[in-house]
Each structure stands twice: as C-alpha cells, then as structure tokens.
C-alpha cells in the first residue's frame, strides 16, 4: 500500500498539511493535518509499504512498544483509507 500520488506536504503556521494536487485534487477533496508520527508514516508511504514495515519503523524511530505502534499504524491507515488517500496493490 502507498499514498495516492500527487500530494504536496507543506508546513503552514507550524502545522504539517498534506494537500492533494494535480490528478489527486480531482479525485480527493480535503486535506490532512499531520502530527510528527503522522508525517513520518506519510513519508514512508510514498513508497510501497506493508503494515508490518510501518509498525517496525515506528517502534524503531519512536521507541514505542509493539501494541502501541500497531494501534497507531492501524488507526492512521484506516483514516487514510476512509478519505481515499491510500491505494492498495
């Protein structure tokens, strides 16, 4: 799975925002505000990833336990999928 191509990530007034552009803007309405871990996962999802890879990366980078990483990654992926930001192979 990966982020639908065509997003710009910008920092606006101290907040990181992912904004659809080009073709993505025609298919997706809205934008997403990203906290630090959200931006980290969003950046990883620019390339094809598995949920297991994302959990591992989150655990390694943020020194969190497996249960916390799994819960956070699952919630983030569900939100992306719900709003059409995620494509699955």
NUMARDO-945672 format. One record per residue: residue in three letters; x, y, z of N, C-alpha, C in turn. Coordinates in pm, whole numbers, plus 50000, padded with zeros to 5 digits. Layout:
BEGIN
ALA;X;Y;Z;X;Y;Z;X;Y;Z
...
This chain:
BEGIN
UNK;50084;49883;50000;50000;50000;50000;50089;50123;50000
UNK;50033;50232;49949;50106;50358;49945;50008;50474;49933
UNK;50059;50594;49956;49978;50715;49941;49948;50735;49793
UNK;49826;50776;49763;49790;50810;49626;49887;50917;49578
UNK;49946;50901;49460;50040;51003;49411;49974;51139;49394
UNK;50050;51244;49415;50000;51378;49388;49973;51462;49511
UNK;50037;51434;49622;50020;51515;49742;50140;51605;49764
UNK;50113;51726;49806;50217;51817;49850;50210;51821;50002
UNK;50323;51815;50067;50328;51827;50212;50394;51959;50242
UNK;50323;52043;50316;50372;52177;50348;50352;52205;50496
UNK;50440;52289;50550;50422;52337;50686;50358;52476;50676
UNK;50242;52489;50740;50167;52614;50737;50132;52651;50881
UNK;50179;52766;50923;50153;52815;51059;50190;52711;51164
UNK;50303;52644;51144;50352;52546;51240;50284;52411;51233
UNK;50197;52391;51136;50127;52264;51123;50163;52202;50988
UNK;50186;52071;50987;50218;52000;50863;50088;51954;50799
UNK;50071;51991;50672;49948;51964;50598;49982;51890;50469
UNK;49905;51784;50438;49915;51714;50310;49798;51760;50224
UNK;49830;51812;50107;49731;51873;50018;49734;51800;49885
UNK;49618;51751;49837;49618;51686;49706;49640;51789;49595
UNK;49716;51750;49493;49738;51838;49378;49728;51754;49250
UNK;49721;51823;49138;49713;51754;49010;49593;51660;49004
UNK;49616;51538;48956;49509;51438;48944;49447;51405;49079
UNK;49529;51401;49183;49477;51369;49316;49372;51470;49360
UNK;49390;51596;49322;49295;51701;49361;49159;51681;49294
UNK;49159;51616;49177;49033;51589;49108;48956;51474;49173
UNK;49029;51381;49237;48966;51264;49296;48942;51277;49446
UNK;49020;51362;49512;49016;51371;49657;48987;51514;49698
UNK;48885;51532;49780;48861;51666;49831;48904;51669;49977
UNK;48968;51774;50014;49012;51788;50151;49162;51778;50164
UNK;49206;51792;50286;49348;51784;50316;49361;51714;50450
UNK;49484;51687;50489;49505;51617;50614;49614;51688;50693
UNK;49588;51712;50821;49689;51767;50911;49766;51650;50971
UNK;49897;51661;50972;49982;51552;51019;50061;51594;51141
UNK;50056;51512;51246;50145;51535;51359;50280;51471;51324
UNK;50372;51468;51417;50506;51415;51388;50506;51271;51341
UNK;50433;51185;51411;50431;51044;51369;50350;51027;51241
UNK;50245;51106;51224;50168;51101;51100;50253;51138;50980
UNK;50333;51243;50993;50422;51283;50883;50526;51174;50856
UNK;50579;51116;50962;50675;51007;50948;50615;50892;50868
UNK;50495;50849;50905;50429;50739;50833;50390;50781;50691
UNK;50340;50903;50675;50302;50954;50543;50423;50953;50450
UNK;50538;50996;50501;50661;50996;50421;50700;50854;50381
UNK;50690;50759;50474;50722;50620;50441;50628;50565;50334
UNK;50503;50608;50339;50403;50559;50245;50413;50620;50106
UNK;50515;50702;50082;50540;50750;49945;50588;50633;49858
UNK;50643;50532;49921;50683;50407;49854;50595;50296;49910
UNK;50583;50189;49836;50500;50077;49878;50548;50021;50012
UNK;50456;50002;50106;50489;49953;50240;50386;49849;50284
UNK;50427;49765;50375;50332;49677;50443;50304;49737;50580
UNK;50194;49695;50639;50163;49743;50773;50272;49700;50871
UNK;50325;49581;50852;50430;49532;50940;50554;49620;50932
UNK;50592;49664;50811;50707;49754;50796;50684;49886;50868
UNK;50563;49938;50858;50532;50065;50923;50538;50051;51075
UNK;50485;49942;51127;50489;49918;51272;50634;49909;51319
UNK;50715;49833;51247;50858;49819;51282;50930;49953;51280
UNK;50907;50031;51176;50973;50162;51164;50930;50254;51278
UNK;50802;50251;51313;50753;50335;51422;50816;50294;51554
UNK;50826;50164;51577;50888;50114;51700;51035;50155;51708
UNK;51107;50143;51597;51249;50176;51595;51275;50325;51613
UNK;51195;50408;51549;51218;50552;51549;51167;50619;51676
UNK;51052;50576;51725;50989;50644;51838;50998;50565;51968
UNK;51066;50452;51966;51087;50372;52087;50956;50345;52160
UNK;50857;50296;52085;50729;50256;52145;50716;50105;52138
UNK;50629;50049;52221;50610;49905;52221;50524;49862;52102
UNK;50523;49731;52078;50452;49676;51962;50304;49711;51965
UNK;50237;49695;52078;50093;49719;52086;50059;49864;52052
UNK;50137;49958;52103;50113;50100;52075;50136;50130;51927
UNK;50246;50080;51873;50277;50103;51732;50170;50042;51643
UNK;50127;49921;51673;50024;49853;51593;49893;49932;51596
UNK;49853;49977;51713;49730;50054;51727;49738;50185;51650
UNK;49849;50256;51663;49865;50384;51596;49868;50368;51443
UNK;49943;50270;51395;49952;50248;51250;49815;50207;51194
UNK;49747;50118;51262;49615;50074;51216;49518;50192;51208
UNK;49514;50276;51310;49425;50392;51310;49460;50488;51197
UNK;49590;50512;51176;49634;50603;51071;49595;50549;50933
UNK;49620;50421;50910;49587;50360;50780;49436;50360;50756
UNK;49358;50334;50859;49212;50338;50844;49164;50477;50806
UNK;49221;50580;50868;49183;50717;50836;49221;50751;50691
UNK;49341;50711;50650;49383;50737;50512;49291;50667;50413
UNK;49260;50542;50441;49173;50464;50352;49033;50526;50345
UNK;48980;50564;50459;48846;50623;50465;48833;50746;50377
UNK;48939;50826;50372;48934;50951;50297;48991;50940;50156
UNK;49028;50818;50116;49074;50796;49979;49219;50836;49954
UNK;49300;50850;50058;49438;50891;50042;49531;50772;50020
UNK;49480;50651;50036;49565;50532;50034;49525;50444;49918
UNK;49625;50394;49845;49597;50295;49741;49663;50165;49780
UNK;49593;50057;49754;49646;49925;49783;49670;49852;49652
UNK;49772;49771;49651;49802;49694;49529;49709;49578;49513
